[in-house]
Amino acid sequence: MLITLFSTIVIFFGIYLWIVARKYSHLPGYLGSGFPIIGNLYYSLKNSFLSHDEILTLLERRLPPGGGVCVVWVYCLPVLAISDPSIVEKLAEHPAFVDKEPLVYENIKNVWIGTFVKAYSDSKWKQRRKIINHSMKNMNLINYHNTFVKISKRMVEKMGQETGPFKVKRYSMMATMESILETHFDCNLNLIDDNELYEFLEWGIEKVAKTFFNPVYGFFLNIFVAVTSIMKPFNQIVEFILKNTTDKQQIITKEASKNLYVEALLQQNISVDGNSEELKKEILELVLVGSHTVGILVNTVLVFLATLPEIQEKAWQEQQNIFGDSDRDPTFIDVKNMDYLERVIKEVLRFVTGPSLARRTKDEIIIDDMIIPPKTTVIVCSRLMHMDDDYWKNASTFDPDRFLENEPSKSYKHSFSFFGLGTRNCPGMNYSYNETKVMLSTVLRRFKVVSDRRFEDIKLSAQIMMNITEGQNISIVKRKT
């Protein structure tokens, strides 16, 4: 009886998958259509337990060099994977290509939910986006500069206490969290010494990254967060932010008040929905996303430079050309003039930016006679485009000067999609560049970073960004007292 029931369920599920797959029969794909019911069942189940790294490997096998498209099963969804920058460029601004895939981005609602993970580009998202866009304007970046300098100097002071190989990420992650707290919430918390919070952050980000391509894992993570006090350290930070803001609102006149992200968010939250729990998750999202991405970037630049002494020497020489032997703090103009350092950062981003992004089409889209059905999950394969020799000369070689030659060789800007696409791109691009340059300049002027590894020995794994899993320890040598 049970065997018959199970067999019936499997057969009907296979028929359902076959019906779904027929919508994509006009596209190149590997859905098992040669054996419609069995094939779709086999591939959909086979690909339901893949890690993010394994999904990237699968797509690399299925997509041709130079870019292409194919449909594959991922967690019982037919997913259209795209690695052709010319198609991505046409999709980027399409009005039906603005929603994120909710199965990917909204499966961690008990952790955070805000401008970054909110899937649908509705009126609430647009209102929230205006706030974050305003907070990232150039005029605010000038105001943030002194905070970047102050926290970078504190980070370097703590790094100087190390006597052997260490994880620089422990410092970069906490320093960038301090920066986002001070620049956007006017909260001064000395977190660089908080090793316990760092360990928890590392653990949490790893778990969250798994949910992006594993909704089953996300389901259980949501339950775990709901029934435990695991988020207590971050909830305490959010409560401190809200109390700090409320206290300052009572003693500061409107004219003298800083233009803070949290103040605008509080005002809008009252007028939109008054949901305090949602407000707290939005604040938490900015704290985590704003610190994690830049922290990973700074860490990776330093690890890469430690294994590439000639490139590090060029980056240091640029600092010498700007500052000489002076110990003065960098100005905002100094940072803008760090052209070689910016090329180094861009080249690191090519290696470690988010390996893919998932969108869901709102309506039918036609691109170059290719019809993409409505409500199709689309994966833009950023990692594959960034490492494609058809667009980047010797793509596996680290070469900052490639940006002097206006690479990629075929001028599709979306083979260089570090900060997302279209209206759903990351608004923090200039914030990230400025903070990263200040932090790196402060380190390089004080220390030479060294490693016992070669660049080729460094191993990366797909998380929210590509993350170093082997070869991340470095040592420092003081350049001057």
N, C-alpha and C positions, 0 to 999 in steps of 0.2 A: 504493500500500500504506500509506504513512505517513498520507496524507490520510484513508483509510478508517479506520485505527486512531484517528486524532485525532478524527474525526467520531463514532466509536462511543463514545469516552471522554466527549466532550462531551454526547452524548445521554444516556448512563447517569448522568452527573453531574447533568444537568437533571432526570432522573426522580427521582434521590435527593433533590434540593432540593424538588421538588414534593411528594414523600411527607412530607418534614419540614414543609413549609409547611402541609400539610393539618391539622396539629394546631392551627393558629392561625386557621383559616378562620372561626371564630365571633367573632373579635376584629376591630376596625377595623384596616385595614392596607394597605400598599403593597408587596406581595410579587410582584406580577406575575401574580396568579391568573387574570386575564382570558385570558392565553395561558400556561397552566400551565408547560410546560417552557421555552419561549423566554423568557417573562416572568421566571420565577424566575432563570434563568441571567443574563439581562440586568441585573436589579437587584442581584443578589448580587455580580456582577463589577464593576458600576459603582460600588458603594459599598465596594469592597474597597481603594480607594486614596485614601480621604478623610482629610484631617487632622482633628484634634479640632475645630477651628473650623468646618470644612465639615460635620462631623456635627451640630454644634449648629445650624447654618443649616438643614440638612435637617430636623431635628426641629422647629425653629421653624415651618417651612412646613407640616409635617404635623399638628402639634398645635394645637388651637384656643385662642384667648385664653380665660383663665379655667380652663384645665387640661383635660386629656383623656388618652386612651391611643391608641397606634397601634403596629402591628408593622411593622418595616422590616428589610431586610437590612443587616447591618454585618459585614464580613469573613466572608461565607458563613454567618453565624449569623442566624436570625430573632430579633430583639431587640424586646422589649416596652418601649416608651418611655412613661414616665408623667410628666405635669406637673400632675396634679390632687392638691392637698395633702390632700384628704379621703381619697383612696385611699392615698396615702403614709402618712398617719397610721395607717390600719388595718393596713397592711403592716409598719410599723416594728417592732412587738413580736411579730409572728407567728413562731412557732418554726420555720417552714419558710423564713424569710426572713433567716437569719443568716449564710449563707455568701457570701463575695465571689466574683465571677466569676474563676476561675483563669486563663483566657485573658488577662484584663486585668492581674491583680495578680501572678501568679506567673511571668511571662515574663521576669523580670530576676533570676533566682536567683543569677547570678554577681556581682550588684551588692549586693543585700541581700535578706534574708528574715527577717521577725520578726513582731511583733504587728500591725503595720500592713498588710503585704502578704500575710500568710498567709491563704489563701482559706478554709480549712475551720475551723469552730469546734469543733475536737476537744479532747481532754483536754490536749494539749501547749499549744494556744493559750490555754486557760483558765488554765493554770498561769502562763504568761508574762504574761497580762493582769492577774492578781492582783498581780504585782510592779509593773507600771507604774501600776496604780490606786493602790497604796499610796504610791508615790513622789510622786503628784500630790495627796495628801490636804492639806487646809487646814493641818494642823499642820506639814507639811513646807514649804508655801508661805511660812509665816512665817519659817522658817529660811532659805529661799532669798532673802528680801527684800534682805538686805544685799549679796548677790552681784549682784542686779539693779542696785542703786544704784551699787555700785562700778564695774561694767562700763559702765553708762550714762554715768557721769561720764568714764570713759576714752574712750568713743565721742565724746562731745561735745567733749572736748579735741582729738581728732584732726580732727573736723569743723571746728573753729575755725581750722585752718590753711589751709582752702580760701579762695581769693581770687576765684573766679569760679564759673560754673555747674558742677555736678558731679553724679554719680550717688550719691545718698544710700544706695542699696541696697548699695553696696560696704562701707559702714560697718555698716548694720543687720544684714546677713547674717552678717558675721564676729563682731559683738558677740553676736548670739544664739547662735552656735556656741560662743563662749567661755562663755556662761551655761549651756548644756546640759552642757558638759564639766565645769564646776565644780560645778553643783548635783547632777548625777547620778553623776559619776565622781570628784569631788574632785581634778580636774586643773586646774592653773593654767597655761594656755597663752596667751600674748599673740598672738592671731591677727589683731587689727584691722590690724596693719601688713603682714600677709601678702597682698599683692596677687596673687601667683602662685597661691596656694591659692584665693582668691576667683574668679579667672578660670577656674580648673579647675572649681570648684563650679558656676559659671554654665553652663559648657559641659556638665557632666555632668547637671545637672537638666533642661536642655533636651532632652538625648538620652533620658533616662529618661521624661520626659513623653510623648515620641513613642511609646514602647512601649505606653502604656496603651490606645491604640486602634489599634495597629498591631503585631500579634503577629509579623509577618514582620520588621519592624524590630527587635523585641525579640530574635528568634532570632539575628540577625547581631550585635546589640550584645553578647549573651552570649558569642558566639564571640570577638569583638574583645577583651572584657575578659579572657577566659580565656587568650588567646595573647599579650597585651601586658602591660606594667607600668603601664598607665594609672592604675590604682587605687593606686599606690604611696603618694602623699601621704596618703590616708585610711587605708590599711593601717598606715602608720607611727603615725598618731594612735591607732588601735585597739591596736596593740602597746604603745604608751606607757601607755594606760589600763590594760591588763592587768598590765603590769609594776608600775605605780604602785600598783595595788590589792593585788597579791601582796606587795609590799614592806611596805605599811602593815599588812596582815594579820599579818605576822610580828612587828611591834613594838608593835601596839596591842592591848590586852586587849579581849575581847568586849564588856565593859560600856562601855568608852570609845569603841568603834568607832562611826563615823557610820552612820546607816541609809542606805546607798547602794544605788542600783539595781544597780550592777555586782556588789556583794557578794552580793546575793540571787540574781542571775542566775547567778553562778558556782556557788553552792551547789546551785541547782536543776539547772543543766546537768550536774553530776556525777551527780545522782540520776536524771535523766531519760534522757540519751543520751550525755553525754560527748563530743559532737561539737564539737571546738574551732573548726572552720571555720564551722559554723553559729552558734556563739556569737559569733564575730567579726562575722558578717554582721548578727546581731541588734543588737550594739552600734553598728555602723556605721549601721544603720537609724535608731536613736534619735537619733544625732548629726545625721544629714542631715535627717530629717523634723522633729525638734524645732527645728532652726535655720532651715530653709528657710521653714516656714509663718509663724513669727513675724517673721522677717526681711522677708518679702514684705509682711506686714501693716503693720509699722512704716514701711517705705519708702512704701507706697501712701498711708497716712494723711498723711505729710508732703508728698508730691507733691500730693495732693488739697487740703490746707490751703493750699499755696503758690498754688493757683489760685482759692481761695475765701477771700479776706482777711477778710470779715465773720465767717465761721465760725471762722477762726483767731483772730480777736480775742476771740470769746466763750470759746474754749478757753483762751486766755492769761489772760483776766479771771478765770476760775475759779481758775487757778493763783495769781493775785494775791490773790484772796479767801482762799485757804488759807495762803499763805506770806507775803503782803505783800512787803516788800523784803528779807526774810531770805534768806540763802544756805544755810540749814540743809537737811540731807538729808530727803527725804520719809520719813515713818513708814508702817508697814503700814496704820494707820488713815487717814492722809492719802490714800493710794491708794484705799481703799474709798470715800472721800468725793468722788472725782472723777467725779461723775455725768454732767456734760456730756461730758467726755472719753470716758467709756464709751459714751455714745450715738453719738459720732463714730465710735468703733471699730466699733460694731455696724453703722452705716450703710456704712462702708467694706467690712465683711465681706459685706454684701448685694451689693456690686458685684464682689468679688474672690474669694469663697469658691470651693471646688472646683466647677467647672462641672457636674459630673455624678458619679454613683457607680454602680457596676455590681454587681449581686448575681445569684446563681443560686439558684433555688428548689429546695429539697430534696425537697418533695412537692407535690402538687396544692394550690393555694390558691384559695379561693372568697371573693371580696370583692364585695358588692352584686350578686350573681348573675353576676359576671364570673369565669370559670374560667381560672386560670393554670396551665398544665400543669407537671408536675415537670421539673426540669432546664432551666427557661427562664431565659435571660439577660434581666435586667430593668435598664434604665437609668432611674434617678431623675434627672430633669432639673432640678437645683437652680437653675442659671442662669436657666432660663426662668421658674421660679416666683418667683425673687427680682426679676425685671424685668417682672412681669405687672401691668398697671394694674388688673386686676380685684381684686388683693390689696393693692397698694400705690398710694396716691394719687400720681399723677405719678411713676411708678416711675423714670424716667430723671433725675429731679431729686435732687440730694444734699441731704437734709434730716434731720439728726440728731434734730430734735424730733418726727419722726413716731413715735418710740418712747415719747414722752409720751402719745400717743393710743392706745397699745396696738395699733398696726398689726401685722399686716395686718388689713384691715377685716373680712374673714371669718376668724373666730378659729381657723384651722387652724395649729397651731404648726409644721407641717412645710413651710409655705411659707417658713420661716425656718430652713432646715436647714444651719447653718454647720458643725456639728461632727459630721455623720453621723447615723446612725439606730440606735435600739435598742441592743442589747448590743454592736454593732460601731461605736458612736460613738467619737469621739476623746476619750480620757481627759484630755487636756491643756487643756481649756477654761479652767479657772480659772488654770492656770499661764500660758497665753497672755495672758489679760486682764491679770494682774498684771504680767508682764514688759513687755508693750506699754505699759501706763499709766505705769510707772516710766520707760521709755525716752523716751516722748513728753513726759512732764512735764519731764524733764531738758533735752530739746532746747528746748521752748517757753519755759521760764524763762530760757534763755540767748540764744536766737536768734529772730528773725522769719524765716520761710522765704518766699521769693518765687520767682515763675516768670514767664517772658514768654509763657506759654500761657494760654488759657482752659480751664476745666474741660471744655468740649465738645470741645476739641482732643485730649484724652488718648485714646489708642487702647489697647485691651486685647486680649490673645490668650489662648486657652485652653491652659494647661499643667497642672501639678498643681493650681495655683490660676490664676485669671485674672491675667495678668502684663502690666504696662505695657510696650508696645513703642514708643510714640511719646509724647513729652512728659514723660519721666521726670527730666530734669535740673532741678535747683533751685539757687538761690543762698541765702546766709544773710546776715543783718544782725544784728550784736550788739545786744542790748537793753540790756545794761549791762556794765561791765567787771568 
